[in-house]
Amino acid sequence: VNFAPFTLLPSAVPSALFEQAYAVQQDFNLLVDAISQNKEFLEQTLASTIKVDDFTARLFRIHVQVLEEGLAQSVFLGINRSDYMFDHGVDGSPALKQIEINTIAASFGGLTSRTATVHGRVLKVLGKSKEASRLLPNNPARGLALGIAKAWELYGSPSAVVMFLVEEIQRNIFDQRCVENELWNRNIRVIRRRFRDVFEKGSLDDARRLYVDAQEVAVVYYREGYVPKNYDQQNWEARLLLERSRAVKCPDIATQLAGTKKVQQELSRPGTLERLLPGRTEAVARIRATFAGLYSLDAGEEGDRIAAMAIADPDRFVLKPQREGGGNNLYGEELKQVLEKIRDSPERTSYILMDKIKPQPAKNYLLRAHSPLQESECISELGVFGVYVRQGKEMVMNKAAGHLLRTKAIEHADGGVAAGVAVLDTPYLV
């Protein structure tokens, strides 16, 4: 028997930081949406990256092609997850610091909807009923489905389907099924297809409505398409067909680009948030408060200085490539070796540098199929799901849709649940 890995006990999370993460989520939704509509910002920000990173370049070329043809899509659906750690600084007081924001295929909204119940039962078995009653209800699967259902409704064709675009080998199918079941419960038909199916059986009519297997598709919900290995030439052609269509893409390609590491680094520059969110000074302050130090490695004096600083003190930083999916970041000696190798190469610009966040470890037990149970020193990462729907220029939904807590042993620098490192957890607010 296999099962999703989880902690034996819920983990302590500072309630003030938990509330801060929820309070800023609608601001992040607005920010991602604003970036996705700002062609000039994306072009300027990614200019150096697309010269050296073929994957980002190909995504960007589709983005430009779709804009030149004219957008057929009028309803926009964003499902993202903003991930944080609790940094214990010099004075020892914890601060909420953003790791990244995921704008495509943000996972575990389904399985994490079940973990609070599991941990509640464990606490009751241990005679801790009072503590069990303090665990917060959490159902991101429902929140994500509400966003998809609203986009489907605004598309305006009751017979059209929602298409989950899924991997060839579906390791995380049960997480997706939780969201899928919420849609079936609302009498919305769901089909599951791969890029290959879209290439072979997908077409657009004169109004650029998307049909797959002769079924009109209202919403395309991507659960793959975020790493280079998801694409061969046929899959790139399928992606272009989807992007040209009238169907609501979650995300559309501009929103996927808004989630790149280079954009994250650019947002930390003074004045950038103010340009993207004019007149929203409180939202800007809430967002900026979550930023860790982020540094550009672009060609030039500033990039040279930053690279030298990281090589001299590699344990202070994380080196991040333009990749999603976990397990890609570099630390310590490995960071130093890679930077020394690429410091004078254009390849340097495909990375960003970030201050390393230093959370306070706590003891827990990590339960994994076919692994011995042992006590571990652990650190946790909190994610908050955001959902928004925009029709034309009007924002019709903008909400935080639930949370995800993932916990891993401190010896693992990088990687999430899908990468086999972290396990599902429940926050116990303190």
C-alpha positions as a printed Julia matrix, in Angstrom:
430×3 Matrix{Float64}:
   0.0    0.0     0.0
   1.18   3.5    -0.83
  -0.05   6.67    0.87
   0.71  10.37    0.77
   3.39  11.14    3.38
   2.37  13.14    6.45
   3.56  14.12    9.93
   2.38  12.18   12.95
   1.58  15.41   14.82
   0.53  18.89   13.7
   3.32  21.51   13.79
   3.33  24.76   15.74
   2.9   27.87   13.57
   2.92  31.44   14.99
  -0.69  32.66   14.66
   0.34  36.24   13.8
   2.41  35.02   10.82
  -0.34  32.65    9.7
  -2.82  35.54    9.71
  -0.3   37.76    7.87
   0.04  35.14    5.1
  -3.74  35.06    4.64
  -4.07  38.86    4.81
  -1.6   39.43    1.94
  -2.96  36.76   -0.42
  -5.55  38.95   -2.16
  -2.77  41.51   -2.73
  -0.6   38.83   -4.37
  -3.57  37.79   -6.55
  -3.92  41.38   -7.78
  -0.16  41.62   -8.34
   0.07  38.43  -10.42
  -2.93  39.56  -12.47
  -1.38  43.02  -13.03
   1.95  41.49  -14.17
   0.17  39.15  -16.59
  -1.43  42.16  -18.33
   1.79  44.19  -18.53
   3.59  43.11  -21.72
   6.31  45.79  -21.34
   7.15  44.72  -17.77
   7.42  41.03  -18.74
   9.49  41.9   -21.82
  11.95  44.11  -19.92
  12.21  41.79  -16.91
  12.77  38.6   -18.89
  14.97  40.14  -21.63
  18.24  38.77  -20.21
  16.68  35.43  -19.17
  15.22  34.53  -22.57
  18.65  34.93  -24.18
  20.07  32.05  -22.13
  17.03  30.0   -21.01
  15.37  28.25  -23.95
  12.32  27.1   -21.96
  11.4   30.61  -20.77
  12.15  31.92  -24.28
   9.72  29.48  -25.91
   6.97  30.35  -23.43
   7.61  34.04  -24.1
   7.46  33.56  -27.89
   4.0   31.97  -27.55
   2.95  34.88  -25.31
   4.02  37.41  -27.97
   2.43  35.42  -30.8
  -0.93  35.23  -29.0
  -0.93  38.97  -28.28
  -0.08  39.8   -31.9
  -2.97  37.66  -33.14
  -5.29  39.26  -30.55
  -6.55  37.57  -27.4
  -9.63  35.41  -27.92
  -9.84  34.76  -24.18
 -11.95  37.27  -22.18
 -12.26  35.45  -18.84
  -9.07  34.91  -16.81
  -8.64  32.46  -13.93
  -5.66  32.49  -11.6
  -4.92  29.75   -9.08
  -1.66  30.34   -7.28
   0.08  29.36   -4.07
   2.38  31.69   -2.2
   4.94  29.76   -0.11
   6.64  31.08    3.05
   9.03  30.09    5.8
   9.33  31.55    9.29
  12.71  33.26    9.47
  14.29  33.51   12.93
  16.5   36.53   12.54
  19.26  37.95   14.72
  16.85  38.93   17.51
  15.15  35.49   17.44
  11.65  36.76   16.67
  10.03  34.95   13.72
   9.18  36.79   10.48
   7.15  35.62    7.48
   9.37  35.45    4.39
   8.21  34.42    0.93
  10.05  31.57   -0.8
   8.18  31.85   -4.12
   4.77  32.13   -5.71
   3.57  29.24   -7.88
   1.29  30.36  -10.72
   0.93  27.03  -12.57
  -0.15  23.59  -11.3
  -0.01  24.64   -7.62
  -0.63  21.25   -6.04
  -1.83  19.56   -2.82
  -4.98  21.66   -2.45
  -6.84  18.36   -2.53
  -4.85  16.11   -0.19
  -4.24  18.88    2.34
  -8.04  19.23    2.65
  -7.88  15.86    4.5
  -4.9   16.32    6.83
  -6.61  18.38    9.58
  -9.06  15.49   10.11
  -6.19  12.99   10.35
  -4.29  15.11   12.89
  -7.47  15.79   14.85
  -7.97  12.05   15.25
  -4.33  11.5    16.3
  -4.62  14.18   19.0
  -7.88  12.65   20.3
  -6.26   9.2    20.48
  -3.5   10.82   22.55
  -6.13  12.26   24.93
  -5.71  15.81   23.57
  -9.32  16.59   22.57
  -8.99  20.24   23.59
  -5.95  20.67   21.33
  -7.74  18.78   18.51
 -10.59  21.27   18.62
  -8.14  24.11   17.93
  -7.1   22.76   14.51
  -8.54  25.01   11.8
 -10.84  23.61    9.12
  -9.16  23.81    5.71
 -10.6   22.92    2.3
  -8.55  24.38   -0.58
 -10.05  21.8    -2.98
 -13.42  23.51   -2.58
 -11.89  26.98   -2.94
 -10.03  26.05   -6.13
 -13.16  24.42   -7.56
 -15.2   27.56   -6.83
 -12.79  29.57   -8.98
 -12.88  27.03  -11.83
 -16.7   26.87  -11.59
 -17.01  30.68  -11.76
 -14.74  30.8   -14.85
 -16.77  27.98  -16.46
 -20.01  29.86  -15.75
 -18.68  33.15  -17.2
 -17.48  31.34  -20.33
 -21.18  30.95  -21.01
 -21.65  27.53  -22.59
 -23.48  25.07  -20.26
 -22.54  22.04  -22.39
 -18.79  22.86  -22.39
 -16.38  20.88  -20.22
 -13.47  21.6   -17.89
 -10.29  19.92  -19.13
  -7.59  18.93  -16.63
  -4.35  18.89  -18.61
  -2.4   16.09  -16.94
   0.93  14.26  -17.12
   1.62  11.08  -19.06
   2.28   9.3   -15.73
  -0.04  10.72  -13.08
   1.62  10.38   -9.69
  -0.58  12.95   -7.96
  -3.96  11.93   -9.33
  -5.77  11.71   -5.99
  -4.9   15.31   -5.16
  -6.47  16.32   -8.48
  -9.51  14.1    -7.95
 -10.5   16.11   -4.86
 -10.87  19.24   -7.01
 -12.47  17.25   -9.83
 -15.1   15.76   -7.5
 -16.06  19.25   -6.27
 -16.76  20.2    -9.91
 -18.8   17.05  -10.63
 -20.83  17.87   -7.48
 -21.73  21.16   -9.19
 -22.78  19.28  -12.36
 -19.75  20.5   -14.31
 -18.32  17.86  -16.65
 -14.58  17.2   -16.3
 -12.33  15.46  -18.81
  -8.67  14.54  -18.27
  -6.36  14.84  -21.28
  -2.62  15.04  -22.02
  -0.79  17.39  -24.37
  -0.6   14.46  -26.8
  -4.42  14.19  -26.87
  -4.72  17.92  -27.57
  -2.22  17.64  -30.43
  -4.02  14.66  -31.98
  -7.67  15.55  -31.32
  -7.77  19.28  -30.55
  -9.06  21.98  -32.92
 -10.36  25.56  -33.01
 -13.47  26.72  -34.87
 -13.81  30.12  -36.6
 -14.59  31.82  -33.27
 -11.51  30.09  -31.79
 -13.59  27.93  -29.51
 -11.53  24.92  -28.42
 -12.73  21.38  -29.12
 -11.04  18.2   -27.89
 -12.61  14.87  -28.88
 -15.49  16.95  -30.33
 -16.27  18.42  -26.88
 -16.16  22.2   -26.39
 -13.68  23.11  -23.62
 -14.56  26.08  -21.39
 -11.62  25.86  -18.96
  -8.15  24.32  -19.35
  -6.7   23.61  -15.89
  -2.97  22.87  -16.25
  -1.55  20.25  -13.9
   1.56  19.96  -16.05
   3.5   22.11  -18.5
   5.79  23.85  -16.01
   9.15  22.15  -16.72
  11.07  21.58  -19.99
  10.71  17.81  -19.86
   6.92  18.22  -20.26
   7.48  19.37  -23.84
   8.48  17.88  -27.16
   7.69  19.63  -30.47
   4.14  18.21  -30.56
   3.47  19.39  -27.02
   4.69  22.91  -27.85
   2.27  22.94  -30.79
  -0.53  21.74  -28.5
   0.32  24.5   -26.01
   0.12  27.13  -28.76
  -3.28  25.8   -29.88
  -4.59  26.03  -26.29
  -3.22  29.56  -25.83
  -4.77  30.8   -29.1
  -8.19  29.5   -28.07
 -11.08  31.29  -26.42
 -11.03  28.77  -23.55
 -10.14  30.05  -20.06
  -6.59  28.87  -19.37
  -5.49  28.36  -15.77
  -2.96  29.8   -16.12
  -2.73  31.62  -19.42
   0.89  31.82  -20.57
   1.38  35.41  -19.35
   0.41  34.32  -15.82
   2.86  31.42  -16.0
   5.61  33.9   -16.93
   4.53  36.13  -14.01
   5.57  33.29  -11.67
   9.19  33.06  -12.89
  12.06  33.59  -10.45
  13.36  36.52  -12.47
  10.04  38.32  -12.03
  10.17  37.55   -8.28
  13.6   39.17   -8.06
  12.53  42.21  -10.11
   9.54  42.8    -7.8
  11.93  43.42   -4.9
  13.53  46.41   -6.65
  12.49  49.79   -5.17
   9.54  51.3    -7.03
   8.53  48.17   -9.0
   5.5   47.25   -6.86
   4.32  50.88   -6.9
   4.4   50.88  -10.73
   2.45  47.63  -10.97
  -0.11  48.47   -8.25
  -0.54  52.27   -8.51
  -2.46  53.87   -5.65
  -2.42  50.69   -3.51
   0.12  51.76   -0.9
  -1.19  49.44    1.84
  -1.15  46.39   -0.46
   2.4   47.28   -1.55
   3.52  47.5     2.1
   1.92  44.14    2.96
   3.59  42.45   -0.02
   7.0   44.03    0.57
   7.02  42.96    4.22
   7.16  39.31    3.09
  10.17  39.69    0.77
  13.52  38.16    1.63
  16.63  39.73    0.07
  16.64  39.04   -3.69
  19.53  39.85   -6.03
  20.04  40.02   -9.79
  22.92  38.16  -11.46
  22.54  40.03  -14.76
  25.68  41.01  -16.67
  27.33  44.17  -15.38
  28.93  45.58  -12.24
  26.0   44.87   -9.93
  25.78  41.22  -11.02
  29.56  40.81  -10.71
  29.48  42.18   -7.17
  26.56  39.94   -6.14
  28.23  36.83   -7.63
  31.49  37.58   -5.77
  29.55  38.13   -2.53
  27.81  34.74   -2.86
  31.04  32.88   -3.73
  32.71  34.41   -0.64
  29.83  33.47    1.71
  27.73  30.73    0.05
  25.91  29.65    3.24
  24.12  33.01    3.35
  22.29  32.47    0.05
  20.17  30.25   -2.21
  20.81  30.1    -5.99
  17.53  29.69   -7.88
  17.11  28.76  -11.57
  13.97  29.61  -13.61
  12.3   26.29  -12.78
   9.19  25.08  -10.97
   8.51  21.73   -9.33
  10.99  21.73   -6.42
  14.43  20.26   -6.01
  16.18  22.73   -8.34
  17.77  25.23   -5.92
  21.47  25.22   -5.0
  23.03  25.78   -1.58
  26.4   25.99    0.17
  29.36  24.37   -1.57
  27.28  23.39   -4.63
  26.13  27.01   -5.03
  29.74  28.18   -4.84
  30.95  25.65   -7.43
  28.2   26.51   -9.94
  28.67  30.27   -9.54
  32.45  29.97   -9.95
  31.86  28.01  -13.15
  29.32  30.46  -14.68
  30.38  33.8   -13.13
  31.78  35.09  -16.47
  29.2   33.33  -18.66
  25.85  34.66  -19.96
  24.32  31.56  -18.29
  24.63  33.43  -14.98
  21.62  35.57  -15.92
  19.31  32.52  -15.9
  19.63  32.39  -12.08
  18.66  34.71   -9.25
  20.17  34.86   -5.76
  18.13  34.99   -2.56
  18.98  35.35    1.12
  18.77  31.97    2.85
  15.88  31.87    5.32
  16.74  30.37    8.7
  13.7   28.76   10.38
  13.66  27.37   13.93
  13.62  23.52   13.81
  11.12  21.47   15.84
  10.79  17.74   16.53
   8.2   15.59   14.74
   7.74  12.16   13.16
   7.52  11.86    9.37
   5.3    9.01    8.13
   6.22   7.65    4.71
   5.19   4.41    3.03
   7.85   1.67    3.44
  10.07   3.88    5.66
  10.95   3.35    9.33
   9.38   5.78   11.79
  11.89   8.0    13.57
  11.95  11.33   15.34
  13.38  14.11   13.16
  14.42  17.73   13.56
  12.05  19.44   11.12
  11.28  22.76    9.46
   7.98  23.76    7.85
   6.84  25.78    4.86
   3.41  27.41    4.75
   1.6   27.92    1.46
  -1.58  29.95    1.0
  -3.75  29.28   -2.05
  -5.16  32.23   -3.94
  -7.96  32.23   -6.52
  -9.09  35.08   -8.71
 -11.34  35.45  -11.74
 -11.32  38.49  -14.03
 -13.8   39.18  -16.83
 -12.4   41.82  -19.18
 -11.15  44.47  -16.75
 -13.53  43.55  -13.9
 -12.27  41.39  -11.01
 -15.24  39.16  -10.13
 -13.52  36.93   -7.57
 -10.42  37.47   -5.42
  -9.89  35.32   -2.36
  -7.57  33.21   -0.27
  -8.72  29.61   -0.74
  -7.0   27.68    2.06
  -3.51  26.66    3.1
  -0.89  23.93    2.86
   1.76  23.13    5.46
   4.69  20.96    4.37
   7.36  19.74    6.74
  10.74  18.14    6.1
  13.79  17.0     8.05
  16.45  19.72    8.34
  19.08  17.68    6.46
  17.1   18.27    3.22
  17.88  21.74    1.87
  15.39  21.71   -1.0
  12.38  19.88   -2.4
   8.68  19.44   -1.73
   6.27  16.54   -1.3
   6.29  15.59   -5.0
  10.1   15.55   -4.91
   9.93  12.97   -2.09
  11.4   15.23    0.59
   8.59  17.05    2.44
   5.4   15.59    3.94
   1.9   16.99    4.5
   1.24  18.69    7.83
  -1.38  20.74    9.69
  -0.68  24.08   11.42
  -1.31  24.24   15.17
  -1.51  27.96   15.87
   0.4   29.25   18.88
